[in-house]
Amino acid sequence: MGGGHGAALGFGCGVGVTTFTGAWPVLSLLLLAAVVVVVSLRTTIVGAGLAALQCWGLYATFLVGVRGDLTVDGHTTRVLALLAQLAVLAVVAGAAIRFTGFATERPALPS
């Protein structure tokens, strides 16, 4: 899936997670990390990076921020680093899975 679609899917799922788990920031962080990984497995590095950044923005604004302000402190920067690392690892893993599937396909036998 293209980067734009991956970013949109990550944002939509992130908004859903934030909406339904707003009272539990730890659960929200785990589910936002899962969103980043799942989206990043299927999209490009641009889509994965945008999904990670958007999920971090939702976390740092609505789950940590007191009044809905973007909160940038030591905790939220570590969360951003974690989500970015998960996105990169998932993109690499997804590419490896797709390459392995492509490399192991057998050519059709001539009839």
JOGI-V384970 format. One record per residue. N is the residue number from 1. RES is the residue in one letter. SS is DSSP state (helix for helix, strand for strand, loop for the rest). OMEGA is omega in radians with two decimals (none if undefined). Layout:
BEGIN
N,RES,SS,OMEGA + N,RES,SS,OMEGA
END
This chain:
BEGIN
1,M,loop,-3.10 + 2,G,loop,-3.10 + 3,G,helix,3.13 + 4,G,helix,3.11 + 5,H,helix,3.11 + 6,G,helix,3.11 + 7,A,helix,3.13 + 8,A,helix,3.12 + 9,L,helix,3.10 + 10,G,helix,3.14 + 11,F,helix,-3.14 + 12,G,helix,3.11 + 13,C,helix,3.10 + 14,G,helix,3.09 + 15,V,helix,3.11 + 16,G,helix,3.12 + 17,V,helix,-3.12 + 18,T,helix,-3.12 + 19,T,helix,-3.02 + 20,F,helix,-3.12 + 21,T,loop,-3.09 + 22,G,loop,-3.12 + 23,A,loop,-3.10 + 24,W,loop,-3.06 + 25,P,helix,-3.14 + 26,V,helix,3.08 + 27,L,helix,3.10 + 28,S,helix,3.14 + 29,L,helix,3.11 + 30,L,helix,-3.13 + 31,L,helix,3.06 + 32,L,helix,3.07 + 33,A,helix,3.10 + 34,A,helix,3.09 + 35,V,helix,-3.13 + 36,V,helix,-3.11 + 37,V,helix,-3.09 + 38,V,helix,3.13 + 39,V,helix,-3.09 + 40,S,helix,3.09 + 41,L,helix,-3.02 + 42,R,helix,-3.03 + 43,T,loop,3.12 + 44,T,loop,3.13 + 45,I,helix,3.11 + 46,V,helix,3.11 + 47,G,helix,3.13 + 48,A,helix,3.13 + 49,G,helix,3.11 + 50,L,helix,3.10 + 51,A,helix,3.12 + 52,A,helix,-3.13 + 53,L,helix,3.13 + 54,Q,helix,3.12 + 55,C,helix,3.07 + 56,W,helix,3.12 + 57,G,helix,3.09 + 58,L,helix,3.14 + 59,Y,helix,-3.05 + 60,A,helix,-3.11 + 61,T,helix,-2.97 + 62,F,helix,-3.10 + 63,L,helix,3.11 + 64,V,loop,-3.13 + 65,G,loop,-3.07 + 66,V,loop,-3.07 + 67,R,loop,-3.08 + 68,G,loop,3.08 + 69,D,loop,3.07 + 70,L,loop,-3.12 + 71,T,loop,3.10 + 72,V,loop,3.10 + 73,D,loop,-3.11 + 74,G,helix,-3.12 + 75,H,helix,-3.07 + 76,T,helix,3.08 + 77,T,helix,3.04 + 78,R,helix,3.08 + 79,V,helix,3.09 + 80,L,helix,3.11 + 81,A,helix,3.12 + 82,L,helix,-3.12 + 83,L,helix,3.10 + 84,A,helix,3.11 + 85,Q,helix,3.10 + 86,L,helix,3.14 + 87,A,helix,-3.12 + 88,V,helix,3.13 + 89,L,helix,-3.14 + 90,A,helix,3.08 + 91,V,helix,3.13 + 92,V,helix,3.13 + 93,A,helix,3.11 + 94,G,helix,3.11 + 95,A,helix,3.13 + 96,A,helix,3.13 + 97,I,helix,3.13 + 98,R,helix,3.13 + 99,F,helix,3.14 + 100,T,helix,3.09 + 101,G,helix,3.11 + 102,F,helix,-3.09 + 103,A,helix,-3.09 + 104,T,loop,3.09 + 105,E,loop,3.12 + 106,R,loop,3.08 + 107,P,loop,3.13 + 108,A,loop,3.11 + 109,L,loop,3.10 + 110,P,loop,-3.14 + 111,S,loop,none
END
